[in-house]
Amino acid sequence: MMERLRLQGPKTASDSDFWPNFSLFLHNAYRPRTATLHFQYAKRYAHCLATNNLSTLKTLPTCKRLNVMKALSTLAKFTGVYDDFKGLLKAHGLKWTVNTDDVIIARLLKYSSNGANQNTLFEWIRSVKQKIPDFAMFIDFMIATGQRFDEALSAYNLIVQLANEGKLGEYYNAEQRVLEHFRFRSIFLRRTKKVFISFVSRELVEAMSSKGSTLTRDMIIKRVQRLHLKQSFADIHEFYATRATKHLTPLEIDFIQGRTSATVFMRNYFNPTWISDLKDRTLKNANKLLELASKN
C-alpha cells in the first residue's frame, strides 16, 4: 500500500526528502508539540501501515494506542492512502473511542490508591504555589478558568504581553470580564480543541498584567520536576469540570472548557450570549473553586 515510502532506506532524492516533508506537513497543521509527537510515532510505526498490519497497535496501552492511531492517520493522509487506513482500522477491530467504564474506574482509582484522597490535588497546588511563587498566579488562573494547561499558558502569556504593550483591551473585555480567545484564532481555535471565551475577574487579570512574567512549558515542567512533584495540571482541568456542576450546566461547562460537540443543538442553536446570567454564575464558580483550593 505504501511502496512510495521505501522503508528499507532512501535510495533517491525524493526518498530522502520524505520524512522532512512529512514533518513540515505536520508543523503546518498542528502545534509544535503535537506535530513532534505525531512525527515520532508515525516514523516508529510506519511499518504497520506499509505492511497493512496493525496488530501491534492492539498490544499498546490505550492512551499510547490512540496517539499512534492519530499519527498513522496523519501519515495516511499525507501519502494519500487514508481510505485504505480506515479499512485497516475496521479490519483489525480498532476504534477511536475508549470504553467509558474504564475511564470512570481509572478516575475513581486515581485518588483512592497509595493513600491518596480528595485533598491530594489541593496539597499539590499548595506545595507548588509555596515553593515556586512565580507560578502561583498561573495556577490560580487555571483554577479560575478551567482551561487545559497549554491553553491557559497561551492565555496567561498573551495577557502579560498585551498588557506590556498597552493593548490588553484587544483581548480582555473589562466591562464584560471576558477573555475573547476567538480573536486569536491561530492560538486558541485548534483542529480538535477550541476555546472561545473565558470569564475572568478584573482583579486576577490586573494582577497578571502588573506582576506576571512570561512562562514556558519547559520552565514549568522542569521546575516542578526538580521538586519531585507530579505534573498534576491536567487534574485542575478535571477538578473544574466536576465542581462547576454546582453552578453551571454540563453544556455550559463544555463550552467554557472548549468541548464543542457536533450535536445538532450545539452546532445550530447554542448561543451563550442569550444566557444572561452565565457570566455571573461562571465567576461565582471561579471564586468558590479558588476559595476551596486555598482552604484545603
SULDAHU-V247068 format. One record per backbone hydrogen bond with DSSP energy under -1.0 kcal/mol. CO is the residue of the C=O (numbers start at 1). NH is the residue of the N-H. E is the energy in kcal/mol with one decimal. If there is no record, write none. Layout:
BEGIN
((CO/NH/E) (CO/NH/E))
END
This chain:
BEGIN
((2/5/-2.0) (3/6/-1.1) (6/9/-2.0) (12/16/-2.2) (13/17/-1.2) (15/18/-1.3) (17/21/-2.4) (18/22/-2.3) (19/23/-2.6) (20/24/-2.1) (21/25/-2.3) (22/26/-2.2) (23/27/-2.5) (24/28/-1.4) (26/30/-2.6) (31/35/-3.1) (32/36/-2.5) (33/37/-2.0) (34/38/-2.7) (35/39/-2.4) (36/40/-2.4) (37/41/-2.3) (38/42/-2.8) (39/43/-2.4) (40/44/-1.9) (41/45/-2.3) (45/48/-1.4) (46/50/-2.4) (47/51/-2.0) (48/53/-2.1) (54/57/-1.2) (55/58/-1.4) (56/59/-1.5) (57/60/-1.2) (61/65/-3.1) (62/66/-2.3) (63/67/-1.9) (64/68/-2.6) (65/69/-2.4) (66/70/-2.2) (67/71/-2.1) (68/72/-2.8) (69/73/-2.0) (70/74/-1.9) (71/75/-2.0) (72/76/-2.5) (73/77/-2.1) (74/78/-2.3) (75/79/-2.0) (76/81/-2.6) (81/85/-2.1) (82/86/-2.3) (83/87/-1.6) (84/88/-2.1) (85/89/-2.3) (86/90/-1.9) (87/91/-2.5) (88/92/-2.0) (89/94/-2.6) (90/93/-1.1) (99/103/-1.7) (100/104/-2.4) (101/105/-2.5) (102/106/-2.3) (103/107/-1.8) (104/108/-2.2) (105/109/-2.4) (106/110/-1.6) (109/112/-1.1) (109/113/-1.3) (113/116/-2.1) (117/120/-2.1) (119/123/-2.4) (120/124/-2.1) (121/125/-2.6) (122/126/-2.5) (123/127/-2.3) (124/128/-2.5) (125/129/-2.4) (126/130/-2.2) (127/131/-2.5) (128/132/-2.6) (132/135/-2.4) (133/136/-1.5) (135/139/-2.4) (136/140/-2.4) (137/141/-2.3) (138/142/-2.1) (139/143/-2.4) (140/144/-2.6) (141/145/-1.8) (142/146/-2.5) (148/152/-3.1) (149/153/-2.5) (150/154/-2.3) (151/155/-2.6) (152/156/-2.9) (153/157/-2.4) (154/158/-2.0) (155/159/-2.3) (156/160/-2.1) (157/161/-2.7) (158/162/-2.8) (159/163/-2.2) (160/164/-1.9) (161/165/-1.4) (162/167/-3.3) (167/170/-2.2) (168/171/-2.2) (168/172/-3.2) (171/180/-2.9) (172/174/-1.1) (173/177/-1.4) (173/178/-1.7) (177/200/-1.5) (178/173/-2.8) (179/181/-1.4) (179/198/-1.5) (180/183/-1.6) (181/184/-2.7) (184/187/-1.3) (184/188/-2.2) (185/189/-2.3) (188/195/-1.6) (193/190/-1.9) (196/182/-1.9) (198/179/-3.5) (201/205/-1.9) (202/206/-3.0) (203/207/-2.0) (204/208/-2.3) (205/209/-2.4) (206/210/-2.1) (207/211/-2.6) (208/212/-1.4) (216/220/-2.1) (217/221/-2.9) (218/222/-2.7) (219/223/-1.9) (220/224/-2.0) (221/225/-2.3) (222/226/-2.1) (224/229/-1.6) (225/228/-2.3) (230/232/-1.2) (233/237/-1.0) (234/238/-1.6) (235/239/-2.8) (236/240/-2.6) (237/241/-1.9) (238/242/-2.2) (239/243/-2.5) (240/244/-2.4) (243/246/-1.6) (244/247/-2.0) (244/248/-2.8) (249/253/-2.5) (250/254/-2.4) (251/255/-2.0) (252/256/-2.7) (253/257/-2.5) (254/259/-3.7) (255/258/-1.0) (258/194/-1.2) (259/261/-1.1) (263/267/-2.7) (264/268/-2.4) (265/269/-2.4) (265/270/-2.5) (271/274/-1.9) (272/275/-1.6) (274/276/-1.1) (275/278/-1.7) (277/281/-2.4) (278/282/-2.4) (279/283/-2.6) (280/284/-2.1) (281/285/-2.2) (282/286/-2.2) (283/287/-2.3) (284/288/-2.1) (285/289/-2.4) (286/290/-2.4) (287/291/-2.3) (288/292/-2.7) (289/293/-2.6) (290/294/-2.1) (291/295/-2.3) (292/296/-1.8))
END
